[in-house]
Amino acid sequence: MMRQADPIVGTQLVGGNVEYVTTMPLNPKTAVGQGFRYRYEIRLEDTAELVFVDGEVETPHMIGSQVRVERQHHKHGADTYRLPNG
């Protein structure tokens, strides 16, 4: 059994605006068998912080669009972000 070094202790949905979008991975050699994803730069509405969030290629969001992201707060203080499904 693997231990998680920095488990998620809380989540929160926050709004943000997409400021930049690029496809991932930038190196096509690493994409074999994995497909492509989008990497978004999103400006959060509550803190004005710019965060990077990866998303599936099936659900693109345009620059300027408003999105909801899930802020995941970890035990040791770090926050990570993800786009919720749906």
N, C-alpha and C positions, 0 to 999 in steps of 0.2 A: 504494500500500500504506500502511495506517495503522499508526503505531507505538503501542504500548501504553505509556502513561506510567508505570503502576505495575503491572507484571505479577504474576501469582500465582506464588510460588516454592515453596509447599508447602501441603498440605491435611491435615486431621486430623478424624476423626469424634469428636464429643463428645456426651454426653447432656445433657438439660435437661428442665425442667418448664415447661409452658405456663401462664403467669400471666394473660394477657389476650389476647383475640382480637377483631378488628374486620374488617369488609369494606373493601376498597379498590377504587376510589378513593372518597374521601369526597364529592367533587364529581361528581355523575352526568353533568355535561356533558362531562367528560374521558373518560368510559367508552365513548363511542360507538364501536362496532366492536372494542372490546378485551376486553369481558367483565369479570367481577369477580375479584378475588383476595382472599385473607385476609392480614392483617398480624398476626403473632404477637409477643407479648412473651414471651421465653423466658429463664428463669433457668438459667444453665449450672451443671452439677454440679461441674465441676472448679475454677471460679474464683468462683462465686456472682454473676457478672456478669450484668446484665440486658441482653439484646440484642434487636434487632428483626429479624424474618425474614419475608419475603413467601412465600406459598405459593399453589398453585393451588386454585381453588374445588372441584375434584373430590375433594380429599383433606383435608377439615376435621379439625382436632384440637381436642378439648374442653379447656376450662380444667382444669388439674390433671393432664392426661395427660403421660406421659413420651414424649419424642421424641429422635431422633438428628439432629444438625445437622452440616453440614460447615463447619469453620472454614477459611477461605482466608487464608493469610498472604501479604501483598504485599511486594514488594521494598523499599519505603520504610517498612515497619514497621506499616502499618495491617492490621487484620483485618476481613474481611467474612464473613457467614454466609449459608448457604442450606440449604433442606431438600432432601436427596437424593431423587431419583426412586425410587419403589417402596417 
